């Protein structure tokens, strides 16, 4: 037995004394932690301020690109969670130009928005469809989801800092602590709103970009998650051709039906 080790074969009386001593030693720390936890509000103002600061910075970016690499859980009939991996690449010129390329294990999609029309292209199926669209990115995202069932990954990036960011629905918001993602120093935050838990890693410094995000659905007993790590280029220059869709020769134009693109 090494020096200082506890002899767990000692008599019950000795063990009782040791347990009592440990209890006395640990009690003040436990009480202090409990008191500190109780003193914190459920929605910490600094956590909400961090979200608002991030949103304000994102709204200040007029031209940028961002790439996300992530995975989401899909619940199969047996109840088991299956992980689906994928990437998304956005090229943006605010407030009315966006191109998104989405690739997952199950599908590929391209979305091209020029301020007037939205084109959806499915490279594997060689279909594309074009519809009229509202004049801003935020309005286009709402219309695409409400009218056609089209969802853009991490679309909340385009809503934070606007009146649609749903910050008023937060029931919990807290700073978890410092963290490093791919060499980038961040602050990690945890949030909760009805049906959803989510975590956000925000880059420290004068460019508070979201670097990593984890979303957990509490509406489903299996609690599936979506997680993505983001790589930003805030100095990107995006050409006009980026937002002009030229259909490939083997592509067929169809009327947009949401089930076609799922």
Buried (B, 14 or more C-beta within 10 A) or exposed (E): EEEEEEEEEEEEEEBEEBEEEEEEEEEEEEEEEEEEEEEEEEBBEEBBEBBBBBBEBBBEBEBBBBBBBBBBBBBEEEEEBEEBEBBBBBBBBBBBBBBBBBBBEEBBBBBBBBBEBBBBBBBEBEBBBBBEBBEBBBBBBBBBBEEBEBEBBBBBBBBBBEEBBEBEEBEBBBBEEEBEBEEBEBBBBBBBBEEBBBBBBBBBEEEBBBBBBBBBBEEEEEEBBBBBBBBBEBEBEBEEEBBEBEBEEEBEEBEBEBEBBE
